[in-house]
């Protein structure tokens, strides 16, 4: 079974490589068919659609929980990256990838958390939530550094909120402890 998966993955990579090499002639061919650039901007919807191939079976339930848990991780990655690509393609804001790349660890973390939930693996939940939070923190940091003024304000408010939540959480933990009686 693993040999079949290896061959399928190899074939998929070969097809993707050929498509990347032939992207300019293919684009010219599609434009020659009369497809406008406004329609071509929607190409990332293919990534989002492909994510459903992984997400729907993994979330529907079935006998093999480990297989379902393994499918949710690439599905979350494709959904996250496809959504970010769709935004940048439609808004023509490719420079936003200076901070949008953080969708990759965030999506991976969400996928790991979901895999832990499906497979009832607490370690996956902890690791996945940590990676997702790291992706959010990285987004906030890079949005401040490379985003516009609005992103700087939103990211600064997010960082302040995170700091406040951590401070209150630590303070609440200390206050809930009983002081030793002398």
Protein Blocks (a to p, Z undefined) as FASTA:
>chain_A
ZZmmmmmmmmmmmmmmmmmmmmmmmmmmmmmnopafklmmmmmmmmmmmmmmmmmmmmno
pjblmlmmmmmmmmmmmmmmmmmmmmmmmnopaklmmmmmmmmmmmmmmmmmmmmmmnop
aklmmmmmmmmmmmmmmmmmmmmmmmcfklmmmmmmmmmmmmmmmmmmmmmmmmmpccdd
ZZ
